[in-house]
Amino acid sequence: MKHHPSEQGAAGRMPRPPRIVYRSVLARDAVEQAEVFHHAVMQGAMAHYSVAEREAWASALPRNASAWAARHVLFTTLVASCDGRCIGFLELSLDSGDIETLYVWPSLARRGIGATLLVHAERMLLEHGVSRARINASLVLADSLVRRGWRELGEEWVERGGQRLKRKRLEKALRLVET
């Protein structure tokens, strides 16, 4: 099959597909979600929470695929996939506008993956008639969300495995953006 020259990349090659694809969760993602969650908490949150706090947080959700697959029924889940592997995910409730979780593999943090997942989630919420998104954000995430237009509503403490973890309640008014 011939391709038009304008469709070809440098040196006549076809352009590469994007390495990171954003999509709805698949059942096979569950095992990788468990790993993303575990490593994001244990490594990604080390500057904000103690070892005991991170261990308690990580143990709040089992490190097995069946637990994460069960969550697919409870929440709308968006995945960032690189070369077919889950490297980040976001769970949300389309009815309430609550973003339940947002995790990215720690070595890929601060590269816009979480922000892009949020953009997709915000669009989905708007399409479902929801005008406000809410999240209970860890200290890892809260400041970057505030810089992106989220409004802080206050602090709260959540108990995980006998440890009290500080987090922040945030919300964002959602508006249609013309593209």
Order of alpha helices (4+ residues) and beta strands (2+ residues): beta-alpha-alpha-alpha-beta-beta-beta-alpha-beta-alpha-beta-beta
